[in-house]
Amino acid sequence: MGRVLSLDPGTVRCGVALSDSARTMAFPRAALAGGEDLAARVAALVEEESVEVVVVGRPVALSGRATSSTTLADALCRELREVLSGVEVVAVDERLSTVEAARRLAGAGRRAREARGALDSAAAVVVLEAYLGGARG
């Protein structure tokens, strides 16, 4: 079974997390810088890590309405679907993933403000764990 890659896109950075090959655990990876070539860098990571599914966190307001961040995530999904042949790209609701990630980092003695990239990738872990939990049933 191929691995699952999770992305938490933002305007400055994109948090990254990767599952193990059994799809039971999620591990943070170094965040990627945002920018126009993000999809190409994600595609290289997909190939390098034998990824079969890319999960993109789709942030929406608590009301369920789309925001500018939602538009950014939707655009990344479209780009990834164009450049990734044979790889499933799934958008998932990621409301409050960053809040949960900050709580986990604080529990581990790290301050989110001091480790922005770590916070982004920790949020990608939260999204990936939710996806993997739902995929298992």
C-alpha positions, 0 to 999 in steps of 0.5 A: 500500500502506498503512503499518504501525504498531507498538506496544510497550505498557507500563503507563506508555508505549506505544512507537510506530513507523511504516513507510514506504508501501512497508513497507521501513523502520521509523521511531520516533515519539514514545511515547504515554502509557499509559492508558484512552484509548490505543486512541482515540489509536492510532485517531487516529494510524491515520487520520492516517497511512493505516495498514492494519496495526497490529502489537502487541508481545506480550511473553511470558516466555522460557519462553513463558508469559504475564505481566501484560504479555502480558495488557496487550498482549492487552487492547490488541489486543482494544480496537483490533480493536473501534475500528479498522474495516478495519484488521488488528490483529496480535499478535507475539512481542516477546521481547527487543525491548527488550534489542535496542533498548537495545543499538542506543541504546547503539551510537548513544551514548544511554543507555536510562535517560535516554531511556525514551520513546525506548527504548519506540519503539526497541523498537517499531521492532525489532518492526516490522522483524521483522514487515516482514522476515517479511511480505516472506518 
